[in-house]
């Protein structure tokens, strides 16, 4: 099965982690956000649908706002 991968963001996180975000479009047209977290030689990869990504993003922004205000 074919997919088109478009890099969105790549940034460093605490404790030497590297985070990459990618827009994935599958051959079927399904579109997902791929989150790839590298910790040394270990990788954690998650693919989120738009609704889950929006929910997660809102939760992260709320947490960030709460701890910085």
mmCIF file of the N, C-alpha and C atoms, coordinates in Angstrom:
data_MODEL
# 
_entry.id   MODEL 
# 
loop_
_atom_site.group_PDB 
_atom_site.id 
_atom_site.type_symbol 
_atom_site.label_atom_id 
_atom_site.label_alt_id 
_atom_site.label_comp_id 
_atom_site.label_asym_id 
_atom_site.label_entity_id 
_atom_site.label_seq_id 
_atom_site.pdbx_PDB_ins_code 
_atom_site.Cartn_x 
_atom_site.Cartn_y 
_atom_site.Cartn_z 
_atom_site.occupancy 
_atom_site.B_iso_or_equiv 
_atom_site.pdbx_formal_charge 
_atom_site.auth_seq_id 
_atom_site.auth_comp_id 
_atom_site.auth_asym_id 
_atom_site.auth_atom_id 
_atom_site.pdbx_PDB_model_num 
ATOM 1   N N  . UNK A 1 1  ? 0.845   -1.179 0.000  1.00 0.00 ? 1  UNK A N  1 
ATOM 2   C CA . UNK A 1 1  ? 0.000   0.000  0.000  1.00 0.00 ? 1  UNK A CA 1 
ATOM 3   C C  . UNK A 1 1  ? 0.889   1.241  0.000  1.00 0.00 ? 1  UNK A C  1 
ATOM 4   N N  . UNK A 1 2  ? 0.527   2.211  -0.781 1.00 0.00 ? 2  UNK A N  1 
ATOM 5   C CA . UNK A 1 2  ? 1.307   3.426  -0.963 1.00 0.00 ? 2  UNK A CA 1 
ATOM 6   C C  . UNK A 1 2  ? 0.806   4.534  -0.041 1.00 0.00 ? 2  UNK A C  1 
ATOM 7   N N  . UNK A 1 3  ? 1.723   5.401  0.367  1.00 0.00 ? 3  UNK A N  1 
ATOM 8   C CA . UNK A 1 3  ? 1.362   6.566  1.161  1.00 0.00 ? 3  UNK A CA 1 
ATOM 9   C C  . UNK A 1 3  ? 2.271   7.722  0.775  1.00 0.00 ? 3  UNK A C  1 
ATOM 10  N N  . UNK A 1 4  ? 1.744   8.933  0.909  1.00 0.00 ? 4  UNK A N  1 
ATOM 11  C CA . UNK A 1 4  ? 2.529   10.140 0.678  1.00 0.00 ? 4  UNK A CA 1 
ATOM 12  C C  . UNK A 1 4  ? 2.838   10.747 2.030  1.00 0.00 ? 4  UNK A C  1 
ATOM 13  N N  . UNK A 1 5  ? 4.115   11.009 2.283  1.00 0.00 ? 5  UNK A N  1 
ATOM 14  C CA . UNK A 1 5  ? 4.568   11.537 3.568  1.00 0.00 ? 5  UNK A CA 1 
ATOM 15  C C  . UNK A 1 5  ? 5.094   12.953 3.361  1.00 0.00 ? 5  UNK A C  1 
ATOM 16  N N  . UNK A 1 6  ? 4.527   13.912 4.113  1.00 0.00 ? 6  UNK A N  1 
ATOM 17  C CA . UNK A 1 6  ? 4.992   15.296 4.070  1.00 0.00 ? 6  UNK A CA 1 
ATOM 18  C C  . UNK A 1 6  ? 5.458   15.699 5.455  1.00 0.00 ? 6  UNK A C  1 
ATOM 19  N N  . UNK A 1 7  ? 6.755   15.976 5.618  1.00 0.00 ? 7  UNK A N  1 
ATOM 20  C CA . UNK A 1 7  ? 7.249   16.421 6.927  1.00 0.00 ? 7  UNK A CA 1 
ATOM 21  C C  . UNK A 1 7  ? 6.612   17.751 7.315  1.00 0.00 ? 7  UNK A C  1 
ATOM 22  N N  . UNK A 1 8  ? 6.208   17.878 8.591  1.00 0.00 ? 8  UNK A N  1 
ATOM 23  C CA . UNK A 1 8  ? 5.596   19.105 9.096  1.00 0.00 ? 8  UNK A CA 1 
ATOM 24  C C  . UNK A 1 8  ? 6.502   19.830 10.082 1.00 0.00 ? 8  UNK A C  1 
ATOM 25  N N  . UNK A 1 9  ? 6.975   19.121 11.085 1.00 0.00 ? 9  UNK A N  1 
ATOM 26  C CA . UNK A 1 9  ? 7.804   19.689 12.142 1.00 0.00 ? 9  UNK A CA 1 
ATOM 27  C C  . UNK A 1 9  ? 8.835   18.660 12.572 1.00 0.00 ? 9  UNK A C  1 
ATOM 28  N N  . UNK A 1 10 ? 9.959   19.146 13.047 1.00 0.00 ? 10 UNK A N  1 
ATOM 29  C CA . UNK A 1 10 ? 10.996  18.285 13.621 1.00 0.00 ? 10 UNK A CA 1 
ATOM 30  C C  . UNK A 1 10 ? 11.674  19.120 14.698 1.00 0.00 ? 10 UNK A C  1 
ATOM 31  N N  . UNK A 1 11 ? 11.580  18.668 15.962 1.00 0.00 ? 11 UNK A N  1 
ATOM 32  C CA . UNK A 1 11 ? 12.120  19.477 17.042 1.00 0.00 ? 11 UNK A CA 1 
ATOM 33  C C  . UNK A 1 11 ? 12.638  18.607 18.175 1.00 0.00 ? 11 UNK A C  1 
ATOM 34  N N  . UNK A 1 12 ? 13.493  19.214 18.994 1.00 0.00 ? 12 UNK A N  1 
ATOM 35  C CA . UNK A 1 12 ? 14.055  18.527 20.159 1.00 0.00 ? 12 UNK A CA 1 
ATOM 36  C C  . UNK A 1 12 ? 13.111  18.691 21.341 1.00 0.00 ? 12 UNK A C  1 
ATOM 37  N N  . UNK A 1 13 ? 13.051  17.649 22.163 1.00 0.00 ? 13 UNK A N  1 
ATOM 38  C CA . UNK A 1 13 ? 12.262  17.646 23.390 1.00 0.00 ? 13 UNK A CA 1 
ATOM 39  C C  . UNK A 1 13 ? 13.194  17.310 24.554 1.00 0.00 ? 13 UNK A C  1 
ATOM 40  N N  . UNK A 1 14 ? 12.736  17.495 25.786 1.00 0.00 ? 14 UNK A N  1 
ATOM 41  C CA . UNK A 1 14 ? 13.592  17.204 26.940 1.00 0.00 ? 14 UNK A CA 1 
ATOM 42  C C  . UNK A 1 14 ? 14.139  15.771 26.941 1.00 0.00 ? 14 UNK A C  1 
ATOM 43  N N  . UNK A 1 15 ? 15.265  15.613 27.625 1.00 0.00 ? 15 UNK A N  1 
ATOM 44  C CA . UNK A 1 15 ? 15.923  14.320 27.827 1.00 0.00 ? 15 UNK A CA 1 
ATOM 45  C C  . UNK A 1 15 ? 16.428  13.709 26.532 1.00 0.00 ? 15 UNK A C  1 
ATOM 46  N N  . UNK A 1 16 ? 16.865  14.550 25.596 1.00 0.00 ? 16 UNK A N  1 
ATOM 47  C CA . UNK A 1 16 ? 17.483  14.070 24.369 1.00 0.00 ? 16 UNK A CA 1 
ATOM 48  C C  . UNK A 1 16 ? 16.531  13.457 23.362 1.00 0.00 ? 16 UNK A C  1 
ATOM 49  N N  . UNK A 1 17 ? 15.259  13.699 23.498 1.00 0.00 ? 17 UNK A N  1 
ATOM 50  C CA . UNK A 1 17 ? 14.277  13.145 22.558 1.00 0.00 ? 17 UNK A CA 1 
ATOM 51  C C  . UNK A 1 17 ? 14.173  14.033 21.324 1.00 0.00 ? 17 UNK A C  1 
ATOM 52  N N  . UNK A 1 18 ? 13.838  13.414 20.208 1.00 0.00 ? 18 UNK A N  1 
ATOM 53  C CA . UNK A 1 18 ? 13.606  14.114 18.953 1.00 0.00 ? 18 UNK A CA 1 
ATOM 54  C C  . UNK A 1 18 ? 12.192  13.793 18.501 1.00 0.00 ? 18 UNK A C  1 
ATOM 55  N N  . UNK A 1 19 ? 11.401  14.816 18.167 1.00 0.00 ? 19 UNK A N  1 
ATOM 56  C CA . UNK A 1 19 ? 10.011  14.628 17.762 1.00 0.00 ? 19 UNK A CA 1 
ATOM 57  C C  . UNK A 1 19 ? 9.855   15.064 16.302 1.00 0.00 ? 19 UNK A C  1 
ATOM 58  N N  . UNK A 1 20 ? 9.236   14.215 15.508 1.00 0.00 ? 20 UNK A N  1 
ATOM 59  C CA . UNK A 1 20 ? 8.935   14.549 14.119 1.00 0.00 ? 20 UNK A CA 1 
ATOM 60  C C  . UNK A 1 20 ? 7.443   14.374 13.895 1.00 0.00 ? 20 UNK A C  1 
ATOM 61  N N  . UNK A 1 21 ? 6.840   15.341 13.220 1.00 0.00 ? 21 UNK A N  1 
ATOM 62  C CA . UNK A 1 21 ? 5.426   15.276 12.854 1.00 0.00 ? 21 UNK A CA 1 
ATOM 63  C C  . UNK A 1 21 ? 5.342   15.205 11.334 1.00 0.00 ? 21 UNK A C  1 
ATOM 64  N N  . UNK A 1 22 ? 4.512   14.285 10.837 1.00 0.00 ? 22 UNK A N  1 
ATOM 65  C CA . UNK A 1 22 ? 4.371   14.093 9.397  1.00 0.00 ? 22 UNK A CA 1 
ATOM 66  C C  . UNK A 1 22 ? 2.901   13.987 9.019  1.00 0.00 ? 22 UNK A C  1 
ATOM 67  N N  . UNK A 1 23 ? 2.555   14.583 7.879  1.00 0.00 ? 23 UNK A N  1 
ATOM 68  C CA . UNK A 1 23 ? 1.219   14.449 7.305  1.00 0.00 ? 23 UNK A CA 1 
ATOM 69  C C  . UNK A 1 23 ? 1.256   13.232 6.390  1.00 0.00 ? 23 UNK A C  1 
ATOM 70  N N  . UNK A 1 24 ? 0.415   12.250 6.675  1.00 0.00 ? 24 UNK A N  1 
ATOM 71  C CA . UNK A 1 24 ? 0.391   10.999 5.910  1.00 0.00 ? 24 UNK A CA 1 
ATOM 72  C C  . UNK A 1 24 ? -0.921  10.926 5.137  1.00 0.00 ? 24 UNK A C  1 
ATOM 73  N N  . UNK A 1 25 ? -0.822  10.700 3.827  1.00 0.00 ? 25 UNK A N  1 
ATOM 74  C CA . UNK A 1 25 ? -2.003  10.475 3.005  1.00 0.00 ? 25 UNK A CA 1 
ATOM 75  C C  . UNK A 1 25 ? -1.864  9.092  2.393  1.00 0.00 ? 25 UNK A C  1 
ATOM 76  N N  . UNK A 1 26 ? -2.748  8.189  2.794  1.00 0.00 ? 26 UNK A N  1 
ATOM 77  C CA . UNK A 1 26 ? -2.723  6.823  2.276  1.00 0.00 ? 26 UNK A CA 1 
ATOM 78  C C  . UNK A 1 26 ? -3.350  6.776  0.890  1.00 0.00 ? 26 UNK A C  1 
ATOM 79  N N  . UNK A 1 27 ? -3.042  5.715  0.173  1.00 0.00 ? 27 UNK A N  1 
ATOM 80  C CA . UNK A 1 27 ? -3.564  5.519  -1.180 1.00 0.00 ? 27 UNK A CA 1 
ATOM 81  C C  . UNK A 1 27 ? -5.091  5.620  -1.205 1.00 0.00 ? 27 UNK A C  1 
ATOM 82  N N  . UNK A 1 28 ? -5.731  5.197  -0.143 1.00 0.00 ? 28 UNK A N  1 
ATOM 83  C CA . UNK A 1 28 ? -7.201  5.231  -0.049 1.00 0.00 ? 28 UNK A CA 1 
ATOM 84  C C  . UNK A 1 28 ? -7.746  6.648  0.133  1.00 0.00 ? 28 UNK A C  1 
ATOM 85  N N  . UNK A 1 29 ? -6.848  7.616  0.436  1.00 0.00 ? 29 UNK A N  1 
ATOM 86  C CA . UNK A 1 29 ? -7.262  8.983  0.709  1.00 0.00 ? 29 UNK A CA 1 
ATOM 87  C C  . UNK A 1 29 ? -7.317  9.298  2.189  1.00 0.00 ? 29 UNK A C  1 
ATOM 88  N N  . UNK A 1 30 ? -7.209  8.271  3.039  1.00 0.00 ? 30 UNK A N  1 
ATOM 89  C CA . UNK A 1 30 ? -7.214  8.498  4.485  1.00 0.00 ? 30 UNK A CA 1 
ATOM 90  C C  . UNK A 1 30 ? -5.989  9.331  4.869  1.00 0.00 ? 30 UNK A C  1 
ATOM 91  N N  . UNK A 1 31 ? -6.234  10.354 5.687  1.00 0.00 ? 31 UNK A N  1 
ATOM 92  C CA . UNK A 1 31 ? -5.166  11.266 6.085  1.00 0.00 ? 31 UNK A CA 1 
ATOM 93  C C  . UNK A 1 31 ? -4.959  11.182 7.591  1.00 0.00 ? 31 UNK A C  1 
ATOM 94  N N  . UNK A 1 32 ? -3.700  11.048 8.010  1.00 0.00 ? 32 UNK A N  1 
ATOM 95  C CA . UNK A 1 32 ? -3.358  10.913 9.417  1.00 0.00 ? 32 UNK A CA 1 
ATOM 96  C C  . UNK A 1 32 ? -2.161  11.797 9.763  1.00 0.00 ? 32 UNK A C  1 
ATOM 97  N N  . UNK A 1 33 ? -2.053  12.119 11.035 1.00 0.00 ? 33 UNK A N  1 
ATOM 98  C CA . UNK A 1 33 ? -0.874  12.807 11.553 1.00 0.00 ? 33 UNK A CA 1 
ATOM 99  C C  . UNK A 1 33 ? 0.013   11.748 12.197 1.00 0.00 ? 33 UNK A C  1 
ATOM 100 N N  . UNK A 1 34 ? 1.224   11.594 11.693 1.00 0.00 ? 34 UNK A N  1 
ATOM 101 C CA . UNK A 1 34 ? 2.176   10.637 12.282 1.00 0.00 ? 34 UNK A CA 1 
ATOM 102 C C  . UNK A 1 34 ? 3.083   11.397 13.237 1.00 0.00 ? 34 UNK A C  1 
ATOM 103 N N  . UNK A 1 35 ? 3.178   10.874 14.441 1.00 0.00 ? 35 UNK A N  1 
ATOM 104 C CA . UNK A 1 35 ? 4.069   11.414 15.461 1.00 0.00 ? 35 UNK A CA 1 
ATOM 105 C C  . UNK A 1 35 ? 5.157   10.376 15.683 1.00 0.00 ? 35 UNK A C  1 
ATOM 106 N N  . UNK A 1 36 ? 6.395   10.790 15.474 1.00 0.00 ? 36 UNK A N  1 
ATOM 107 C CA . UNK A 1 36 ? 7.529   9.875  15.630 1.00 0.00 ? 36 UNK A CA 1 
ATOM 108 C C  . UNK A 1 36 ? 8.443   10.463 16.708 1.00 0.00 ? 36 UNK A C  1 
ATOM 109 N N  . UNK A 1 37 ? 8.611   9.734  17.812 1.00 0.00 ? 37 UNK A N  1 
ATOM 110 C CA . UNK A 1 37 ? 9.456   10.186 18.913 1.00 0.00 ? 37 UNK A CA 1 
ATOM 111 C C  . UNK A 1 37 ? 10.661  9.261  18.998 1.00 0.00 ? 37 UNK A C  1 
ATOM 112 N N  . UNK A 1 38 ? 11.842  9.855  18.883 1.00 0.00 ? 38 UNK A N  1 
ATOM 113 C CA . UNK A 1 38 ? 13.085  9.077  18.959 1.00 0.00 ? 38 UNK A CA 1 
ATOM 114 C C  . UNK A 1 38 ? 13.728  9.315  20.316 1.00 0.00 ? 38 UNK A C  1 
ATOM 115 N N  . UNK A 1 39 ? 14.016  8.215  21.009 1.00 0.00 ? 39 UNK A N  1 
ATOM 116 C CA . UNK A 1 39 ? 14.706  8.261  22.299 1.00 0.00 ? 39 UNK A CA 1 
ATOM 117 C C  . UNK A 1 39 ? 15.919  7.357  22.178 1.00 0.00 ? 39 UNK A C  1 
ATOM 118 N N  . UNK A 1 40 ? 17.068  7.934  21.837 1.00 0.00 ? 40 UNK A N  1 
ATOM 119 C CA . UNK A 1 40 ? 18.256  7.116  21.587 1.00 0.00 ? 40 UNK A CA 1 
ATOM 120 C C  . UNK A 1 40 ? 18.020  6.254  20.364 1.00 0.00 ? 40 UNK A C  1 
ATOM 121 N N  . UNK A 1 41 ? 18.042  4.931  20.543 1.00 0.00 ? 41 UNK A N  1 
ATOM 122 C CA . UNK A 1 41 ? 17.810  4.021  19.419 1.00 0.00 ? 41 UNK A CA 1 
ATOM 123 C C  . UNK A 1 41 ? 16.362  3.538  19.361 1.00 0.00 ? 41 UNK A C  1 
ATOM 124 N N  . UNK A 1 42 ? 15.555  3.965  20.304 1.00 0.00 ? 42 UNK A N  1 
ATOM 125 C CA . UNK A 1 42 ? 14.158  3.523  20.375 1.00 0.00 ? 42 UNK A CA 1 
ATOM 126 C C  . UNK A 1 42 ? 13.230  4.544  19.702 1.00 0.00 ? 42 UNK A C  1 
ATOM 127 N N  . UNK A 1 43 ? 12.258  4.048  18.960 1.00 0.00 ? 43 UNK A N  1 
ATOM 128 C CA . UNK A 1 43 ? 11.264  4.903  18.315 1.00 0.00 ? 43 UNK A CA 1 
ATOM 129 C C  . UNK A 1 43 ? 9.866   4.557  18.813 1.00 0.00 ? 43 UNK A C  1 
ATOM 130 N N  . UNK A 1 44 ? 9.066   5.583  19.041 1.00 0.00 ? 44 UNK A N  1 
ATOM 131 C CA . UNK A 1 44 ? 7.639   5.418  19.292 1.00 0.00 ? 44 UNK A CA 1 
ATOM 132 C C  . UNK A 1 44 ? 6.924   6.132  18.154 1.00 0.00 ? 44 UNK A C  1 
ATOM 133 N N  . UNK A 1 45 ? 6.028   5.431  17.474 1.00 0.00 ? 45 UNK A N  1 
ATOM 134 C CA . UNK A 1 45 ? 5.313   6.008  16.339 1.00 0.00 ? 45 UNK A CA 1 
ATOM 135 C C  . UNK A 1 45 ? 3.818   5.866  16.578 1.00 0.00 ? 45 UNK A C  1 
ATOM 136 N N  . UNK A 1 46 ? 3.101   6.982  16.417 1.00 0.00 ? 46 UNK A N  1 
ATOM 137 C CA . UNK A 1 46 ? 1.643   6.974  16.536 1.00 0.00 ? 46 UNK A CA 1 
ATOM 138 C C  . UNK A 1 46 ? 1.071   7.667  15.315 1.00 0.00 ? 46 UNK A C  1 
ATOM 139 N N  . UNK A 1 47 ? -0.072  7.205  14.860 1.00 0.00 ? 47 UNK A N  1 
ATOM 140 C CA . UNK A 1 47 ? -0.786  7.877  13.786 1.00 0.00 ? 47 UNK A CA 1 
ATOM 141 C C  . UNK A 1 47 ? -2.169  8.250  14.307 1.00 0.00 ? 47 UNK A C  1 
ATOM 142 N N  . UNK A 1 48 ? -2.510  9.546  14.190 1.00 0.00 ? 48 UNK A N  1 
ATOM 143 C CA . UNK A 1 48 ? -3.761  10.066 14.724 1.00 0.00 ? 48 UNK A CA 1 
ATOM 144 C C  . UNK A 1 48 ? -4.659  10.564 13.609 1.00 0.00 ? 48 UNK A C  1 
ATOM 145 N N  . UNK A 1 49 ? -5.961  10.311 13.746 1.00 0.00 ? 49 UNK A N  1 
ATOM 146 C CA . UNK A 1 49 ? -6.933  10.871 12.824 1.00 0.00 ? 49 UNK A CA 1 
ATOM 147 C C  . UNK A 1 49 ? -7.142  12.336 13.213 1.00 0.00 ? 49 UNK A C  1 
ATOM 148 N N  . UNK A 1 50 ? -7.746  13.153 12.337 1.00 0.00 ? 50 UNK A N  1 
ATOM 149 C CA . UNK A 1 50 ? -7.904  14.578 12.626 1.00 0.00 ? 50 UNK A CA 1 
ATOM 150 C C  . UNK A 1 50 ? -8.647  14.878 13.936 1.00 0.00 ? 50 UNK A C  1 
ATOM 151 N N  . UNK A 1 51 ? -9.700  14.141 14.251 1.00 0.00 ? 51 UNK A N  1 
ATOM 152 C CA . UNK A 1 51 ? -10.451 14.399 15.487 1.00 0.00 ? 51 UNK A CA 1 
ATOM 153 C C  . UNK A 1 51 ? -9.600  14.132 16.726 1.00 0.00 ? 51 UNK A C  1 
ATOM 154 N N  . UNK A 1 52 ? -8.865  13.032 16.716 1.00 0.00 ? 52 UNK A N  1 
ATOM 155 C CA . UNK A 1 52 ? -8.004  12.708 17.857 1.00 0.00 ? 52 UNK A CA 1 
ATOM 156 C C  . UNK A 1 52 ? -6.878  13.718 17.985 1.00 0.00 ? 52 UNK A C  1 
ATOM 157 N N  . UNK A 1 53 ? -6.286  14.130 16.863 1.00 0.00 ? 53 UNK A N  1 
ATOM 158 C CA . UNK A 1 53 ? -5.214  15.128 16.895 1.00 0.00 ? 53 UNK A CA 1 
ATOM 159 C C  . UNK A 1 53 ? -5.731  16.453 17.461 1.00 0.00 ? 53 UNK A C  1 
ATOM 160 N N  . UNK A 1 54 ? -6.935  16.859 17.060 1.00 0.00 ? 54 UNK A N  1 
ATOM 161 C CA . UNK A 1 54 ? -7.517  18.103 17.562 1.00 0.00 ? 54 UNK A CA 1 
ATOM 162 C C  . UNK A 1 54 ? -7.761  18.015 19.065 1.00 0.00 ? 54 UNK A C  1 
ATOM 163 N N  . UNK A 1 55 ? -8.305  16.894 19.524 1.00 0.00 ? 55 UNK A N  1 
ATOM 164 C CA . UNK A 1 55 ? -8.572  16.703 20.951 1.00 0.00 ? 55 UNK A CA 1 
ATOM 165 C C  . UNK A 1 55 ? -7.268  16.757 21.748 1.00 0.00 ? 55 UNK A C  1 
ATOM 166 N N  . UNK A 1 56 ? -6.262  16.029 21.277 1.00 0.00 ? 56 UNK A N  1 
ATOM 167 C CA . UNK A 1 56 ? -4.969  15.988 21.949 1.00 0.00 ? 56 UNK A CA 1 
ATOM 168 C C  . UNK A 1 56 ? -4.337  17.383 21.969 1.00 0.00 ? 56 UNK A C  1 
ATOM 169 N N  . UNK A 1 57 ? -4.396  18.075 20.834 1.00 0.00 ? 57 UNK A N  1 
ATOM 170 C CA . UNK A 1 57 ? -3.819  19.412 20.755 1.00 0.00 ? 57 UNK A CA 1 
ATOM 171 C C  . UNK A 1 57 ? -4.475  20.380 21.723 1.00 0.00 ? 57 UNK A C  1 
ATOM 172 N N  . UNK A 1 58 ? -5.804  20.356 21.813 1.00 0.00 ? 58 UNK A N  1 
ATOM 173 C CA . UNK A 1 58 ? -6.518  21.236 22.739 1.00 0.00 ? 58 UNK A CA 1 
ATOM 174 C C  . UNK A 1 58 ? -6.148  20.912 24.190 1.00 0.00 ? 58 UNK A C  1 
ATOM 175 N N  . UNK A 1 59 ? -6.027  19.638 24.498 1.00 0.00 ? 59 UNK A N  1 
ATOM 176 C CA . UNK A 1 59 ? -5.654  19.232 25.856 1.00 0.00 ? 59 UNK A CA 1 
ATOM 177 C C  . UNK A 1 59 ? -4.247  19.702 26.198 1.00 0.00 ? 59 UNK A C  1 
ATOM 178 N N  . UNK A 1 60 ? -3.335  19.615 25.242 1.00 0.00 ? 60 UNK A N  1 
ATOM 179 C CA . UNK A 1 60 ? -1.956  20.057 25.472 1.00 0.00 ? 60 UNK A CA 1 
ATOM 180 C C  . UNK A 1 60 ? -1.896  21.578 25.657 1.00 0.00 ? 60 UNK A C  1 
ATOM 181 N N  . UNK A 1 61 ? -2.659  22.321 24.849 1.00 0.00 ? 61 UNK A N  1 
ATOM 182 C CA . UNK A 1 61 ? -2.677  23.776 24.991 1.00 0.00 ? 61 UNK A CA 1 
ATOM 183 C C  . UNK A 1 61 ? -3.261  24.194 26.332 1.00 0.00 ? 61 UNK A C  1 
ATOM 184 N N  . UNK A 1 62 ? -4.322  23.517 26.775 1.00 0.00 ? 62 UNK A N  1 
ATOM 185 C CA . UNK A 1 62 ? -4.919  23.837 28.068 1.00 0.00 ? 62 UNK A CA 1 
ATOM 186 C C  . UNK A 1 62 ? -3.915  23.597 29.190 1.00 0.00 ? 62 UNK A C  1 
ATOM 187 N N  . UNK A 1 63 ? -3.224  22.468 29.144 1.00 0.00 ? 63 UNK A N  1 
ATOM 188 C CA . UNK A 1 63 ? -2.214  22.158 30.157 1.00 0.00 ? 63 UNK A CA 1 
ATOM 189 C C  . UNK A 1 63 ? -1.117  23.221 30.145 1.00 0.00 ? 63 UNK A C  1 
ATOM 190 N N  . UNK A 1 64 ? -0.628  23.560 28.970 1.00 0.00 ? 64 UNK A N  1 
ATOM 191 C CA . UNK A 1 64 ? 0.438   24.547 28.841 1.00 0.00 ? 64 UNK A CA 1 
ATOM 192 C C  . UNK A 1 64 ? 0.003   25.898 29.382 1.00 0.00 ? 64 UNK A C  1 
ATOM 193 N N  . UNK A 1 65 ? -1.215  26.312 29.037 1.00 0.00 ? 65 UNK A N  1 
ATOM 194 C CA . UNK A 1 65 ? -1.746  27.586 29.543 1.00 0.00 ? 65 UNK A CA 1 
ATOM 195 C C  . UNK A 1 65 ? -1.868  27.557 31.067 1.00 0.00 ? 65 UNK A C  1 
ATOM 196 N N  . UNK A 1 66 ? -2.343  26.428 31.620 1.00 0.00 ? 66 UNK A N  1 
ATOM 197 C CA . UNK A 1 66 ? -2.535  26.311 33.067 1.00 0.00 ? 66 UNK A CA 1 
ATOM 198 C C  . UNK A 1 66 ? -1.210  26.419 33.825 1.00 0.00 ? 66 UNK A C  1 
ATOM 199 N N  . UNK A 1 67 ? -0.160  25.785 33.323 1.00 0.00 ? 67 UNK A N  1 
ATOM 200 C CA . UNK A 1 67 ? 1.101   25.765 34.073 1.00 0.00 ? 67 UNK A CA 1 
ATOM 201 C C  . UNK A 1 67 ? 1.952   27.008 33.850 1.00 0.00 ? 67 UNK A C  1 
ATOM 202 N N  . UNK A 1 68 ? 1.625   27.796 32.829 1.00 0.00 ? 68 UNK A N  1 
ATOM 203 C CA . UNK A 1 68 ? 2.416   29.008 32.579 1.00 0.00 ? 68 UNK A CA 1 
ATOM 204 C C  . UNK A 1 68 ? 1.701   30.278 33.020 1.00 0.00 ? 68 UNK A C  1 
ATOM 205 N N  . UNK A 1 69 ? 0.492   30.157 33.549 1.00 0.00 ? 69 UNK A N  1 
ATOM 206 C CA . UNK A 1 69 ? -0.217  31.383 33.971 1.00 0.00 ? 69 UNK A CA 1 
ATOM 207 C C  . UNK A 1 69 ? -0.234  31.515 35.482 1.00 0.00 ? 69 UNK A C  1 
# 
